[in-house]
């Protein structure tokens, strides 16, 4: 089979070897087997040239259709490796696209070990955060703050990722080596064939679509020239419908179509639970009482009120004390108990497809945040893939309000 067009990425942690290379024996053997079988293998050491962007390569890896993960203990503690995992999770159907090989030292089947990894990233975050706070001016530390944001995202996804990968029957590393990765290659080949079928179907559908255009033009000509030839018109109509049915009933997976309904409905989110940009801290206290916790951040010029164990959060501009943002997590029972009957909270717990059908495609998507930007405020629906793209929280943010 011709496999040269099937690009396979390998995600792994560098391990210094006695010969001075960063290739482990397992990685070296796997690379040889794949290239011998004429696969196009994309691996940083081989693919990146002098001065090429490492981050750009890792982002392309995250979008890859076929990604082999060599998961070791060092891998789970590497910011570069986990950055690649974050990129993978940002694109759909990641379970179909990844082919994990789990080494014995990466005990992601063990809850205690997963906690060790969580603690590792907690320590990394705290250490970097403390160093940033010690700076006189954090304006010069923007790239470092990006690393801090990445570490926080790693901490958010690591337990769920470990659980889902750990649930796959991926065989132990010894079995892979003894069989020269036989089952991995079979699984890869099966996935490649499925992908090829999808591509072929899309190409054939494009041909059918062109045929439909030609037949519709013929039909229009026939209706004009032979208005009395009903039988001929019916024949062409039936031919068109048959081709449409072939596309509709094709074996390819159906791609959800977003129904754009306009952005007017989003304007209603300027008033959420009865709170708007002119709501003050005192207004919140009058309605909800004193918050469970108050946070104050001088660096970013805002204060935070936390209610219901941090599931209802208000952000205020420090100078004006007016509302900057609201974050509501999926806790409709609590909200209704407090007397909030706002229909907009019914989007909590709903699937991303429903939200998209109501409001159209988001203006930006990042780490599960599907964000719409309007003239003077933004609204984000947070729908993580590991939660089956169900909306777990809604966040609105008003642009600076000093009035």
Protein Blocks (a to p, Z undefined) as FASTA:
>chain_A
ZZklmccdddddddddfkopabdfklmmmmmmmmmnopacddfklmpcghiafklmmmmm
mmpmbdcddddfklmmpmklmmmmmmmmmpghklmmpccdddfklcfkbmklmmmmmmmm
mmmmmmmmmmmmmpmblklmmmmmmmmmmmmmmmmmmmmmmmmmmmpcgbpfklmmmnoo
mmmmmmmmmmmmmmmmmmmmmmmmmmmmmmmmmmmmmmmmmmmmmmmlmmlmmmmmmmmm
mmmmmmmmpcbdcddddddebjklmmmmmpgghiafklcfklmmmmnopafbdcddfkno
pacddeehhiaccdddfklopafbdcddddfklmmmnopacfklmmgopafklmmmmnop
afbdcehiacdddfkbccdddddfkloopafbdcddddddfZZ
